[in-house]
């Protein structure tokens, strides 16, 4: 079954290569781009499949030599090659199954990370600020570009909410696992009796929408401008540079006041609105999918408690996969790879199981 599926992909790849050389396709930029993308997605699978076939051919020759040859030295060499080729066959089969797992179409997209304080008052806002720093540092470790799009600070250094825009290859594929409710257990700085409090912060991760994903009609928008508030100098507070965009069909409202320029704030707000509309459409589609087909890793259900950060024990526990790490400070400093690698591995294993069946 695996071999037959791979053969079909090889045939499709050859068909696509012929189509891409057709002058009629070359004269249609959109169709050419679509076929070129599909062809590129088949190349690695086809390359590994051809190597796999060559390994099977050599295995057959080696087995024939072991069974038929009277040359003892040649037989020993063939047996050694058999062991090596059998190991390579197993590795290639595992890799081919991995390559056959459908990819998340958003994996290479930039993302918006929305962090909002939940239950816990000022302590939740302080932890929201901690998470914003954590994601900023993680992005810097991976050499992604990170930009603060909007923030609502509190008086003691916390954040009621903040929106980060993270640009870099694979940003969605890594940060999508952060969606959900993050719980913190620690003694707040405002607690005089030393009691441990539990607070929550909600994190939403939205893929950046392309123009083709969400079409926004100007007549569906109400755009208001007003004076920005908060730090930033006299220019921020004395000009109508802040922008609030309301999407009338859905009632979604996006505000941006980070830039001194009204035009820049408008452009940023439209980016956020487009991403939220895409997320809304994605959630509506997911609601129609049967529960047994939903992935338990990275589903994005915001009511889920996905992770607990316990300060007294310097412990971080991800409840989706039952992983506990006693290195809380390093994680808050942006060292998230061990957690994210484990979540990605769990998702990959689940997808492989679905492919196998």
C-alpha positions in Angstrom: 0.0 0.0 0.0 2.8 2.4 0.9 4.7 1.5 -2.3 1.6 2.1 -4.5 0.9 5.4 -2.9 4.5 6.5 -3.5 4.3 5.4 -7.1 1.2 7.5 -7.6 3.1 10.6 -6.2 6.0 9.9 -8.5 3.7 9.7 -11.5 2.0 13.0 -10.4 5.4 14.6 -10.0 6.4 13.6 -13.6 3.1 14.9 -14.9 3.6 18.2 -13.1 7.1 18.5 -14.5 5.7 18.1 -18.0 3.0 20.7 -17.4 5.5 23.2 -16.1 7.4 23.0 -19.4 4.2 23.6 -21.4 4.2 27.1 -23.0 0.5 27.4 -22.4 1.0 27.0 -18.6 4.0 29.4 -18.7 1.6 32.1 -20.1 -0.7 31.7 -17.0 1.3 33.0 -14.0 -1.2 32.0 -11.4 -1.6 28.5 -12.7 2.1 28.1 -13.2 2.8 29.2 -9.6 0.2 26.7 -8.2 1.7 23.8 -10.2 5.2 24.8 -9.3 4.3 24.8 -5.6 2.7 21.3 -5.9 5.7 20.0 -7.8 8.1 21.3 -5.2 6.1 19.5 -2.5 6.5 16.1 -4.3 10.3 16.4 -5.0 11.6 15.2 -1.6 9.2 12.3 -1.5 10.1 11.2 -5.0 13.8 11.5 -4.3 13.5 9.3 -1.2 11.2 6.8 -3.0 13.8 6.3 -5.8 16.5 5.8 -3.2 14.2 3.3 -1.5 13.6 1.4 -4.7 17.4 1.2 -5.3 17.9 -0.2 -1.7 15.2 -2.8 -2.4 17.0 -3.8 -5.7 20.4 -4.1 -4.0 18.7 -6.1 -1.2 17.4 -8.6 -3.7 20.9 -9.0 -5.3 22.5 -9.5 -1.9 20.0 -12.1 -0.9 20.5 -13.9 -4.2 24.3 -14.0 -3.6 23.9 -15.4 -0.1 21.5 -18.1 -1.4 23.3 -19.1 -4.6 27.0 -18.3 -4.4 29.7 -20.9 -3.5 32.3 -18.1 -2.9 32.5 -17.9 1.0 34.2 -14.5 0.9 31.6 -13.1 -1.4 28.8 -14.5 0.7 30.2 -12.8 3.8 30.4 -9.5 2.0 26.8 -9.9 0.8 25.7 -10.7 4.4 27.4 -7.5 5.7 25.7 -5.5 2.9 22.3 -7.2 3.8 22.6 -5.9 7.4 23.4 -2.4 6.2 20.7 -2.3 3.5 18.1 -3.7 5.9 18.8 -0.9 8.3 18.6 1.7 5.5 15.4 0.2 4.3 13.7 0.7 7.7 15.0 4.2 8.0 13.7 5.2 4.5 10.3 3.6 5.2 10.0 5.7 8.4 11.1 8.8 6.6 8.7 8.2 3.7 5.8 7.7 6.1 6.7 11.0 7.8 6.9 12.8 4.4 3.4 11.5 3.6 1.9 13.1 6.6 -0.2 16.1 5.4 1.6 19.3 6.3 -0.2 22.2 8.1 -0.6 24.7 5.3 0.1 27.6 7.7 3.5 26.2 8.9 5.7 28.7 7.2 3.6 31.7 7.9 4.3 34.7 10.2 2.1 34.9 13.2 0.3 37.2 15.6 0.7 36.2 19.3 -2.1 37.7 21.4 -1.5 37.6 25.2 -4.4 38.6 27.5 -4.5 38.6 31.3 -7.3 36.3 32.6 -8.3 35.4 36.2 -6.1 36.9 38.9 -6.2 40.6 38.5 -2.9 42.4 38.7 -1.0 39.2 39.1 -2.4 37.9 35.9 -1.3 41.1 34.1 2.2 40.7 35.5 2.4 37.2 34.2 1.0 38.3 30.9 4.1 40.7 30.7 6.3 37.7 31.6 4.9 35.7 28.7 5.3 38.5 26.3 9.0 38.7 27.3 9.3 34.9 27.0 7.9 34.9 23.4 10.0 37.9 22.5 13.2 36.2 23.7 12.2 32.9 22.0 11.8 34.7 18.7 15.2 36.4 19.2 16.8 33.0 19.8 15.4 31.7 16.5 16.4 34.9 14.8 12.9 35.9 13.9 11.8 39.5 13.8 9.4 40.4 16.5 7.3 43.6 16.7 5.0 44.8 19.4 1.8 45.7 17.6 -0.3 46.9 20.5 -0.2 46.8 24.3 -2.3 47.8 27.3 0.0 48.3 30.3 -1.0 48.4 33.9 0.4 50.7 36.6 2.9 48.2 38.1 4.5 46.8 35.0 1.9 44.3 33.9 -0.1 44.0 30.7 -3.8 43.6 30.3 -3.2 42.5 26.8 -0.5 42.7 24.1 -0.2 41.7 20.4 3.2 40.6 19.0 3.8 40.1 15.3 6.5 37.4 14.7 8.1 37.2 11.3 10.3 34.2 10.4 10.4 30.9 8.7 8.4 28.3 10.6 7.0 30.8 13.2 3.5 29.2 13.0 4.9 25.6 13.1 6.5 26.4 16.4 4.3 28.9 18.2 0.9 27.3 17.3 1.4 25.0 20.3 1.2 28.0 22.7 -2.5 28.5 22.1 -4.6 28.1 25.2 -4.8 29.0 28.9 -1.5 29.3 30.7 -1.7 29.0 34.5 0.8 30.5 37.0 1.2 29.5 40.6 3.4 31.9 42.7 3.4 34.4 45.6 2.4 37.8 44.1 4.6 40.8 44.8 1.5 42.4 46.4 1.0 39.4 48.8 2.2 40.3 52.3 1.3 36.9 53.9 3.3 34.9 51.4 0.4 32.9 50.1 0.6 31.2 46.7 -2.0 32.6 44.2 -3.2 30.9 41.0 -3.7 33.2 38.0 -4.3 32.6 34.3 -3.3 34.2 31.0 -4.8 33.4 27.6 -2.6 33.1 24.5 -3.9 33.1 21.0 -1.7 32.5 18.0 -3.0 33.6 14.6 -1.3 33.0 11.2 -0.8 36.1 9.2 -3.5 36.2 6.5 -2.6 36.8 2.9 -4.8 38.9 0.7 -6.2 35.8 -1.0 -7.3 34.4 2.4 -9.5 37.1 3.6 -11.0 39.8 1.4 -12.0 43.0 3.3 -14.4 45.4 1.6 -13.8 49.0 2.6 -17.6 49.5 2.9 -17.6 46.9 5.7 -15.2 49.0 7.8 -15.8 51.8 10.2 -12.5 53.6 10.9 -12.2 56.0 13.9 -9.2 58.0 14.8 -8.4 59.4 18.2 -5.5 60.6 20.3 -3.2 57.9 21.6 -2.7 57.5 25.3 0.2 56.2 27.4 4.0 56.8 27.1 5.6 57.9 23.9 6.2 61.6 24.0 4.2 64.7 23.2 3.7 63.8 19.6 1.7 60.7 20.5 -0.6 62.5 22.9 -1.4 65.6 20.8 -2.3 64.2 17.4 -5.1 61.9 16.3 -2.7 59.1 15.3 -4.5 56.1 17.0 -6.8 54.1 14.8 -9.8 51.9 15.7 -11.2 49.7 12.9 -14.6 48.0 13.3 -15.5 45.2 10.9 -19.3 45.8 10.6 -20.4 42.3 9.4 -18.7 40.5 12.4 -18.4 43.3 15.0 -14.7 42.7 15.4 -12.8 45.7 16.7 -9.1 46.3 16.4 -7.2 49.3 17.9 -3.6 50.3 17.1 -1.8 53.3 18.6 1.8 52.2 18.7 3.0 54.4 15.8 3.0 58.2 15.6 1.7 57.9 12.1 -2.0 57.4 11.6 -1.3 55.6 8.3 1.1 53.2 9.9 -1.4 52.5 12.7 -4.1 51.9 10.1 -2.0 49.4 8.2 -1.1 47.5 11.4 -4.7 47.4 12.5 -5.8 46.0 9.1 -3.1 43.3 9.4 -4.5 42.2 12.8 -8.1 42.4 11.6 -7.3 40.2 8.6 -5.6 37.6 10.9 -8.6 37.6 13.2 -11.0 37.1 10.4 -9.0 34.2 9.1 -8.9 32.7 12.6 -12.7 33.1 12.8 -13.1 31.3 9.5 -10.7 28.6 10.6 -12.6 28.0 13.9 -15.9 27.8 12.1 -14.5 25.1 9.8 -13.1 23.2 12.8 -16.4 23.3 14.6 -17.8 21.1 11.7 -15.1 18.5 12.0 -15.9 15.4 14.0 -14.3 15.3 17.5 -12.4 12.1 16.8 -10.6 13.7 13.9 -9.3 16.7 15.9 -5.8 16.7 17.1 -5.3 16.7 20.8 -2.1 18.7 20.4 -2.4 22.3 19.5 -6.2 22.4 18.9 -6.4 26.0 20.0 -9.3 25.5 22.3 -8.9 28.6 24.5 -10.8 27.1 27.4 -8.1 24.4 27.8 -5.5 24.8 30.5 -2.5 23.8 28.5 0.4 24.6 30.9 1.2 25.4 34.5 4.2 27.5 35.7 4.8 26.7 39.3 7.3 29.1 40.8 7.8 27.6 44.3 8.9 24.3 42.7 10.6 25.9 39.6 8.4 23.6 37.6 6.7 23.9 34.2 4.1 21.2 33.3 2.5 20.9 29.9 -0.8 19.1 30.5 -1.4 18.0 26.9 1.5 15.6 26.9 2.2 15.2 30.6 5.7 16.7 30.4 7.2 18.4 33.5 10.5 20.3 33.4 12.2 21.8 36.5 13.8 24.7 34.7 11.2 27.4 34.9 13.5 30.4 34.7 15.2 29.2 31.6 11.8 28.7 29.9 10.7 32.1 30.9 13.9 33.4 29.4 12.8 32.0 26.0 14.3 28.5 26.1 11.1 26.9 24.8 12.5 24.4 22.3 12.4 21.3 24.6 8.7 21.9 25.3 7.8 22.7 21.7 9.9 19.8 20.3 8.0 17.4 22.6 4.6 18.8 21.5 5.6 18.6 17.8 6.8 15.0 18.3 3.5 14.1 19.9 1.5 15.7 17.1 3.7 13.9 14.5 3.2 10.5 16.1 -0.5 11.0 16.1 -0.5 12.0 12.4 1.7 9.1 11.5 -0.8 6.7 13.3 -3.6 8.2 11.2 -1.6 7.7 8.0 -0.8 4.1 8.9 -4.5 3.4 9.3 
